[in-house]
Amino acid sequence: TLPDRTYVLLHSATHPPAGPLAAFAAKADTVAGPKLPPLQKEMWKLQNSTKLLIPKSSICRVIREVMLSYGQYRITLDALAALHESSEMYLVNLFEASHRCALHRQRVTLMPKDMQLALFLRGDG
């Protein structure tokens, strides 16, 4: 009998296939893993990426609008990048906490009351 497919894929990634299993390993490497739905594939791709999700132009527009309400100020690119990174981290953490609140209520749909509860529990709202 042939070994488990996952073993062949993992083993062949570190060592070149040899012997009687070489043809099977080559075929197993070309076969894709389980088909994922498009939304799940996109979620997996975003979770494994390290790039920022909010476009730079959008965050610049918001920061400029807030700064204009305080007066005429200028901002450096490094400060803008730091604000971008911290605001995105804050929003991602808020959505994660809100999602946990929704799961606690045995729902998968995120509602405004979940976000309000997450803000209240954090002490932000």
N, C-alpha and C positions, 0 to 999 in steps of 0.2 A: 504494500500500500504506500501511497505517497504521503509525505508529512503535511501537517496543517499549512494552509496557504499563508497565514500571517507569519509563521516561522520562516517560510521560504523568502517572503518579502523582506523581513528584518535581517535574515542571515545574508541574503544576496546584496543588501545595501552595504554591508561591511566587507564581505569577501566575494570575489568573483566566483560564479558557479562553476563547479567541476564535477566530473563523473556522470553517473547515469541520471542525475537530477538536473543537469545543466539545461536541457531543453525545457523541462517543466518550469524551472526558475526563470528562464528568459521569457516564457509565455506569461508567467504570473506577474512579472514586472511590467509588462505592457498592459495588463488588464487593470482598469481603474478600480478603486475601492467602491463601497456601496454608494449608490446614487443618492445625493442629498437634494432636498427641495431647494429651489433658488433662494428663498428667504433664509433658510438655515445656512446655505453656502455663503451668503453675503455676511451673515452674522459671524460665522467662523472666520471669514477673511478679515473683518473689522476687529475682532477680538485678538487676532494674531498680529495685527499691524501696530506700529508704534507712531504712525503719523497722526497729526491732529485732524479731528473730524470737522470742526467748524472752519469754514473758509476764512482766510486772512482778511479779505476785503470786508466781510460782514462784521467781524470783530472790530476792525479799524473804524468802521462806521459807527458802531455802538459806543466805542471809547471816545471818539471825537464828539459825539452828541453829548455824552456825560460831561466831558471836559469843557465844552462850550457853555454848559449850564453854570459852571463855576467861574468862568471868565476865559480870557484868551491865554491858553497855555500851549506849550509844545511838549512833545514826548519823543524820547529816543527809540530807536528800533529795538534795543535790548529790553527796555522797559515795556514796550508793546508786546514783545515775545513773551516776557514773563507774565504779563496780564492775560495774554491769550492762553498760555499753558495752565495757569492757576484757575481761570474761569472755566476752562473745559474740564479740568479735574473736578472742580466743585459740582458742575452740572452732571457729570457722569456718576459721581458718588450719590448725588441727590436722586437720580433716576434709579440707581441700584437699590437704595433704601426704600424708595417708593414702590419698586417692584416687589421687594420683600414684604412690604405692608399688604400689597394686593394678594400675594401668595398666602399670607397669613389668614386672610379672609376667604381663602379657597377660591380665588378668582385669578384669571390670567390677564384680564383687561386692566390696564392702568387707568385710574380715574383721578380727578382733581383732589378728591378727599384723601387719597393715598399720599399724594404729594404734600398736602397740608399736614397730614399726620407725621410724615417723615420730617418736615420742617419743624413741627412742634417738638418732636422727640429730640431733635438736634439742638433745640433752643434757638433756632433762627427765626421762627415765625410766631 
